[in-house]
Amino acid sequence: MSNSPSHNLDDLMRSLNLRLLTAEQVQRIDELLAEVGEYGEVHLIMQKGELRYINKVESYKAWKSDDGHKK
């Protein structure tokens, strides 16, 4: 059973050698990056050496170019 998905995930997590983030935090950051769309940002807010907040910022063009398309 050494090739089970959970075993492979454990191996992957050990090989990443994460020092500040948990696997759950990495997964959530990845999800937010996928959600921000064409214009957006994901801000990581650290306090006292720990990830405390993750802010997702979505931006939208507020004007159209002369040809009627968004810039």
CORWO-V428508 format. One record per residue. RES is the residue in one letter. SS is DSSP state (2 for helix, 1 for strand, 0 for the rest). Layout:
{{RES;SS} {RES;SS}}
This chain:
{{M;0} {S;0} {N;0} {S;0} {P;2} {S;2} {H;2} {N;2} {L;2} {D;2} {D;2} {L;2} {M;2} {R;2} {S;2} {L;2} {N;0} {L;0} {R;0} {L;0} {L;0} {T;0} {A;2} {E;2} {Q;2} {V;2} {Q;2} {R;2} {I;2} {D;2} {E;2} {L;2} {L;2} {A;2} {E;2} {V;0} {G;0} {E;0} {Y;0} {G;1} {E;1} {V;1} {H;1} {L;1} {I;1} {M;1} {Q;1} {K;0} {G;0} {E;1} {L;1} {R;1} {Y;1} {I;1} {N;1} {K;1} {V;1} {E;1} {S;0} {Y;0} {K;0} {A;0} {W;0} {K;1} {S;0} {D;0} {D;0} {G;0} {H;0} {K;1} {K;0}}
